[in-house]
Structure formats: C-alpha cells, structure tokens
Amino acid sequence: MSKEASSRLPPRLAVEEVIANKQARDARDAQVRGVPSIDWMREAIKQVSRDLPVIDAVPRVKVRDGAAFRARAAQGLPFLVDGVVKRWPLTAESPAILRERYAQLPVRARTGDYIGTAFAPDRAMQDMSMLEYLDLAERTEGLPPYLGNLELRELNRLCHWPTWFEKMGPPRYWIGPTDTMTPLHCDYDDNIFAQIWGHKRIFLAPPHHDEFLYTKEANAMLFGSPFNPEAPDYERYPLARQAQMIEVLVQPGDMLYVPAGWFHQVHALSFSLSSNRWARGVPLVLSQTAIPRTPAAS
C-alpha cells in the first residue's frame, strides 16, 4: 500500500485504547440503566431466570394500563399484548404506502449473507432509496436484502406507542419480504415488538440457556448465537439440545414483550413491517432485586 493511500485510512487504535473505549461505553450504558455495571446486570438477569417457570407457549393477554403491563413484565416471561398495534394508523395502511408516499426515503439495506455476518462489524450494507430497496428486494434471488433496525422518523406519527416504560429508545423499523431474518441473539434491554404488516415466526429461549447456545459477544448489551432453531445442527452444536425453544407466530396487530436477556430469532413468513423499542432502565425482571450502589466486580 502506498504512503498516500495509507494516510487516508483511519489510524489503528492501540489495544489499550480499544479496551478503554469499551470500558467507557459500558460505563455510560450502565449509568443510563441505573445499574452498577452491565456485567452485573447480565449476570443478575440470568440468575433470576433460573427460577422462572418453564413455559411451552407465549400467552396472549390484555393490558389495561402501564401498571398492569409492568406487573406482568416483572414476572420475567414473554407475552403477547392484544389491542394496541391494531389501533395504529400505519396498521390500517397497505405496503403500497411505501412506494406511494415514501419512495424517496433514504434507507440502508443489509445485503449479502447478513445472517452469517449478523454480529460482525463489517457486515455488508448498501445505501439507497426506499423505492430502490423495494425493487431490489423483488428481483433478488436467494436471501433478500433487509431493512433492519432503522430509525425511520417519517413513520413515527403513524405509530402510537404506549408509555409503559419510564425511558425508551426511539422506534426502530424492520422491513423486508419473505425469508428476511434476524438470527438468534439476545439484547439486555426490555423490548416491545410490534408486528404491523405480515407474519413472522419467532423462537425464544430464556437468558440462562446461553450456556447451551455457543454465544459470542457483539457488545456488552448484545450476544449472538450461531444455532438456528429452524434448522438445528446438533452435530455441530450438541449442547443446543438442552436449550428450551418456544415458538410464537406473530400476526398484524400483535405486540410481543421480549424480556431483557431472552434469546430470539425472527423470520419473516411474508412481506413484513415490524417496529420495536428498547427500554432504557433497570430490566423489569430485576424490579425486586437489590441493586448495589457501588460497581460490581467484573
């Protein structure tokens, strides 16, 4: 490489600087969530989950208000909520609105083998307009491109989120045709997931089953697994036989609560639009857990 070309590359960070940056990021994340450290929060979630009852299906419930939601969520188990997303203006629209009203909206698509590289920092992405994306998705053979985890603020006025959490991150949107997928992973924030159009199959597994799922850290708040519960390879991942997998089909108008630390894999069975928001506080399953005032040891 020439000296001129190398001068255009960002400087490589020393190992010490990488570690320091990670520690600073983890400290900020812990402060936002009101916990002594992210390591402490992860381990506390997994410890509590060991005492949860075993379920083989995700119940469907009606929630009267935020207090009722939080009381149910504090039990640490996933559930479906009726009667919220069905009232959103966007749910009443058809996917044609994306071409008719949002064709020029800039988007960033996951392309190539984004499943195999889901938690890699160099996952292939491509910038384009919404119209270009929809055309590309229609003509792509094999794994279709995916608009995943995008902050499409133009859609927010058509989605009326309940105020069940004291603090929430912004709405994120997930758009794609049949077979777009987010592989098995867990986030360490409480998550409410709204299915607006289409149907998806979701597999869930409790937090402490990470010991069976060959997990790898993407960052302190996100861990991925190479195991695919839809096509289980037990020769390669024999411990996964011990993981409890719960299957749930979400349909338009459904809202799914995914507790912090629960693994989930999401597979579109038809053209789908989903949206989710992550809470930014102490996970509700820890509401009865004493939180140390001083940082816990790593």
ZAKOLNU-677850 format. One record per residue (C-alpha): z, x, y; residue in one letter. Coordinates in steps of 0.5 Angstrom, whole numbers, plus 500, padded with zeros to 3 digits. Layout:
<recs>
ZXYA
...
</recs>
This chain:
<recs>
500500500M
498503507S
504504512K
500499517E
501493511A
508495509S
510495516S
508487516R
513486511L
520483512P
525489511P
528489504R
536488504L
541492501A
545490495V
551490500E
547485505E
545480500V
552480497I
555479504A
550474506N
551470499K
559470501Q
558468508A
553462506R
558460500D
564460505A
560455510R
559451504D
566450502A
568449510Q
563443510V
566440504R
573442505G
575446499V
578453499P
571455495S
565453492I
567457485D
574453486W
570446487M
565447481R
571449476E
575443478A
569438477I
568441470K
576441469Q
576433471V
570432467S
573434460R
578428461D
572423462L
571417457P
565418453V
559413455I
552412452D
549408457A
550407465V
553401467P
550396473R
555394478V
555390484K
559394490V
562389496R
563395501D
564402502G
572402499A
569399492A
564404492F
569410493R
574407488A
568406483R
566413484A
572416484A
572415476Q
567421476G
562417472L
555415474P
553408475F
547403478L
548399484V
544392485D
542389491G
542395496V
535398496V
532391495K
533389502R
530396505W
523394509P
520400505L
521397498T
517391500A
511395502E
506398497S
504405496P
498404500A
502404507I
502412505L
494412507R
494407512E
500409516R
502416514Y
495419512A
496425518Q
504426516L
505434514P
507435507V
509441503R
507440496A
510443489R
504446486T
502449479G
508450474D
513448479Y
517445473I
517452469G
519455476T
523450479A
529454481F
525461482A
525463490P
517464489D
515457487R
508455489A
508451495M
502448499Q
502445506D
497439507M
497432510S
499426506M
492424505L
490431502E
496430498Y
494423495L
487425494D
489432490L
494428486A
489423484E
484429482R
489434479T
489434471E
495436467G
501437471L
500433478P
503436485P
509433487Y
512432494L
519433492G
526434497N
522433503L
525430510E
520425512L
524422518R
518418519E
520413513L
527413515N
527407520R
525403513L
531405509C
538402511H
543407507W
550404506P
555408509T
559410503W
561417505F
564420511E
559425511K
552425508M
546430509G
539427511P
535423507P
530427502R
524424499Y
520425493W
513422492I
508423486G
504420481P
506419473T
509425470D
512429476T
518431474M
525435476T
527439470P
535439468L
539441473H
546439477C
548439484D
555440486Y
555434491D
555427490D
549424490N
546417491I
539416489F
534410491A
528408487Q
523405492I
517404488W
515406481G
519407475H
523414473K
526416466R
533420468I
537424463F
544425465L
550430462A
557431464P
559437468P
563441463H
557441458H
554446462D
556451456E
551448452F
545448457L
544455458Y
545454465T
542459471K
545459478E
540458483A
545458488N
552456489A
551449489M
545448484L
545450477F
538449473G
537449465S
531450461P
533445456F
528439456N
532433453P
525429453E
522435448A
528438445P
527445442D
534446438Y
531452435E
531456442R
537452445Y
541451439P
548449443L
544443446A
545439440R
552439443Q
550436449A
551429451Q
545426454M
545419457I
538416458E
537411464V
531408466L
531406474V
526401477Q
524399484P
530397488G
535401484D
540405487M
544411482L
550414483Y
550421480V
557424481P
557432483A
556436477G
553432473W
546434470F
540430471H
533430469Q
528426473V
521424470H
516419474A
513414469L
509411474S
507413481F
514413485S
517414491L
525416491S
530418496S
536421496N
542423500R
548428498W
555427501A
558433505R
565433503G
570433497V
567430491P
570423490L
572425483V
577430486L
580425490S
586425486Q
586433485T
591437489A
586442494I
589449495P
590451502R
588458501T
582460498P
582460490A
581467487A
573468484S
</recs>
